Amino acid sequence: MSAQIIDGNRIARELKDEVKDGVQRLRAERGIVPGLATVLVGEDPASQVYVGMKNRDARDLGLHSRQITLAADTTEAELLVLVQQLNADPAIHGILVQLPLPPQIDEASVLMAIDPAKDVDGFHPLNVGRLSTGAEDVLAPCTPRGVIEILLRTGHDPAGRHCVVVGRSNLVGRPMASLLLRKGRGGDATVTVSHSRTPNLGTVTRLAEILIVAVGRPRTITRDMVRPGAVVIDVGVNRLEDPSSEKGFRLVGDVAFDEVSQIAAAITPVPGGVGPMTRALLMSNTLIAATALAARVSHTEASG
């Protein structure tokens, strides 16, 4: 057996086209242009690249994009003032504070300060709690949402299937399980959560009809740990030194791709799998936030 290689770039382009259409409709019908503010503190090269790509995506799809870059010695109080200003700005519907932040700033305090209705990363405790209780109208983290879209758009609906999530982070593993457990589109799965400290991990992962791996360790999942015919979604991105590469390194996932692809029914590559979906879902979340605002305004106008 040779697995179907899932093209995340293609699915991300498809989703971005849908977002672009939605942005145009919202502008035509309500005069609202979804606005995304990205905040970068410091000069971390990787963060600069990520923020730049997100802003380019926003502009390409017709969103209003605002990038704010602050000095590395910015204080927590200064950043919180900026967040409050963005919360109050009617032109901004989504706020993303790029992580990690410098050590003098408490990330939890900053995430807590973002208006939950503008929390397009889905990290605010209120959004996390609502997602865990099965709420449908909630801004969910982009990477897990991307995994759901990959599954649905490739004919691998998780409903009624046994999904095993490897990883328990607040960024991926936990919200991933919550999305799979939700009633309705993309949910209704039977879910097992495992992680790097799970004894005999392979005995758990071999139960999976759909295996989602986000453990942050290169090639953790090997062929003997995968059920033949399973769908394997590799969320991990790990940099390994490679002198033969022009860049001096190469990216690999948490799954041993070459061997697992020989027995899986479908598998995402790294790069080119889940990664492109994360940025696409950020744009989607911004559109959702702007659309929700338009609905609230309509309700207020009707009530008045």
Order of alpha helices (4+ residues) and beta strands (2+ residues): beta-alpha-beta-alpha-beta-alpha-beta-alpha-alpha-alpha-beta-alpha-beta-alpha-beta-beta-beta-beta-alpha-beta-alpha
